[in-house]
Amino acid sequence: MSRGRGRNADRSRSSRLPESVATLTIDRIAAGGDGVGRLDGLAVFVPRTAPGDVVQVAYVTHARHARGRVLQVLTPSAARVEPICVHYTQDRCGGCQLQHLNADAQTEARRHIVQDTVARIGKRDIPLPALVSDVAWGYRSRLTLTLLRRSAGWVGGLHPHDDPARVFALETCHIAHPALVSVWQTLRPLIRKGSPALPVGETLRLGLRLDESPEGAEATAALTVALVVEGGTHWPDQESWTVAARAADPRISGVWYTPTAPTTAVRDTKNDAAPAEYAPQAREALAFAQVNPVVATALRDYVFDAVGTFAPTRVVDAYAGSGALAARLATAGISVLAIEADPAGAASAVEKVQVAASGPSASSRVLCDLVERALPSLGSGERPDTVVLNPPRRGVHADVTTWLEADAQHGLRGVVYISCDPATLARDLSRLPSWQVAAVQCFDMFPQTAHVETVCVLQRGPR
Ligand SMILES: C[S@@+](CC[C@H](N)C(=O)[O-])C[C@H]1O[C@@H](n2cnc3c(N)ncnc32)[C@H](O)[C@@H]1O
């Protein structure tokens, strides 16, 4: 996250600073997906390069590193392949970072990103993690586009990696499920025309989300797609727009609208204090379904087994989403406390856990609260022996790591941390000196990108 902000700040500074030109060899892929080479010890980050490339670059030096752009590939790496998406080359689409690398090179890049980041930020040495992979294309069950108002109508698309203020018109996306792409192609004329009107505003986000996991669906033709429109102040024409959209494509199951800056009040179930404010980022409420359902199933199995290694009787499932793991643990006879801040997610978790809990897991329950507030206020009889953490990209609040470190938690035997951002995982590990990494495994949830999902199993002991 911080690296993303850093890159944007670098980008705007770079546009004002003079460039130098040099030839360099790319050694590795850094977190974020840029290739890195060295010039007299100075690390130069160059997007869209491959380990082994010899490139001529124009670069700008910042405090402790430099950022470059390729002028010419002098000797291409053997790991290079021709990207299959026209937007990757023609529009420099920022959605994928590694389409120009073959599958093996992508796998190595993601494994090393995790290992290097944990060493650099977390100050821990871990073995090079294995990566569980499945399909490389058409895997995304969600597609989020930016809509920009034009003099007449709207343009909808994604941002170039080197110009986040610009939006190019998206025609296709090879990592999104074909049903999403096909619904988007049907919707484009309606959006371009701007009638019926979209919400009142200049910039909107449009999310397309498969209602059902493609695994479970008989065929792509049977899939339906929910639309989530975000931004603007209000949407007087929502009803007529919805009618027009569904007439254009009957696969659209519904249209949800959230004006700019959604904020949800979180009920303090403990002491009835004034509700805390919880602002779901990037509409986390609608993100319960994993982006890549096939790999998500492998990940859930791994997490379930990892929890089992601690022979738990009482588990906290923190950042529980809609409660799939909590319900599975309760079905296995484990008493679970699921904590989820989003009221819609928590409500869905309540339904699942109620059905699953019986016998030894009958005391299972769901708390709609912030994890950083709920954990420190657990009573002594409620303390878990195992904790699952599955936070959003920003990682866990410092109060959570403080709680995991506290002496009072000595009954706690294991932590299973699921992370979609190696940098925040590494930061959180650096705050957990009394926990050692017992196992680490990566999941290829986002092929063609530099993103990777990591599960880190922690047990008590010197690091
Ligand atoms: C990465 S998702 C994980 C969801 C779920 N465990 C799963 O596997 O699908 C993170 C979840 O944490 C919730 N969340 C974010 N910040 C939170 C906080 N501070 N306290 C409690 N829940 C939070 C989000 O609403 C979201 O459901």
The ligand as a MOL file (V3000), in Angstrom:
LIG
                    3D

  0  0  0     0  0            999 V3000
M  V30 BEGIN CTAB
M  V30 COUNTS 27 29 0 0 0
M  V30 BEGIN ATOM
M  V30 1 C -9.9810 -9.8650 3.2240 0
M  V30 2 S -11.6400 -9.8370 3.7550 0 CHG=1
M  V30 3 C -11.7640 -11.4500 4.4670 0
M  V30 4 C -13.1490 -11.9690 4.4800 0
M  V30 5 C -13.3090 -13.4480 4.8710 0
M  V30 6 N -12.4660 -13.8680 5.9790 0
M  V30 7 C -13.1140 -14.3590 3.6700 0
M  V30 8 O -12.2510 -15.2270 3.6910 0
M  V30 9 O -13.8520 -14.1860 2.6860 0 CHG=-1
M  V30 10 C -11.5450 -8.7380 5.1230 0
M  V30 11 C -12.8380 -8.5710 5.9120 0
M  V30 12 O -12.5480 -7.8020 7.0790 0
M  V30 13 C -13.5860 -6.8570 7.3050 0
M  V30 14 N -12.9310 -5.7760 8.0670 0
M  V30 15 C -12.1220 -4.7960 7.6080 0
M  V30 16 N -11.6190 -4.0780 8.6260 0
M  V30 17 C -12.1140 -4.6250 9.7600 0
M  V30 18 C -11.9270 -4.3470 11.1530 0
M  V30 19 N -11.1130 -3.3650 11.5570 0
M  V30 20 N -12.5690 -5.1170 12.0470 0
M  V30 21 C -13.3910 -6.1290 11.6510 0
M  V30 22 N -13.5890 -6.4500 10.3350 0
M  V30 23 C -12.9610 -5.7080 9.4160 0
M  V30 24 C -14.0910 -6.4990 5.9430 0
M  V30 25 O -15.4280 -6.0380 5.9870 0
M  V30 26 C -13.9460 -7.8330 5.1930 0
M  V30 27 O -15.1210 -8.6010 5.2990 0
M  V30 END ATOM
M  V30 BEGIN BOND
M  V30 1 1 1 2
M  V30 2 1 2 3
M  V30 3 1 2 10
M  V30 4 1 3 4
M  V30 5 1 4 5
M  V30 6 1 5 6
M  V30 7 1 5 7
M  V30 8 2 7 8
M  V30 9 1 7 9
M  V30 10 1 10 11
M  V30 11 1 11 12
M  V30 12 1 11 26
M  V30 13 1 12 13
M  V30 14 1 13 14
M  V30 15 1 13 24
M  V30 16 1 14 15
M  V30 17 1 14 23
M  V30 18 2 15 16
M  V30 19 1 16 17
M  V30 20 1 17 18
M  V30 21 2 17 23
M  V30 22 1 18 19
M  V30 23 2 18 20
M  V30 24 1 20 21
M  V30 25 2 21 22
M  V30 26 1 22 23
M  V30 27 1 24 25
M  V30 28 1 24 26
M  V30 29 1 26 27
M  V30 END BOND
M  V30 END CTAB
M  END
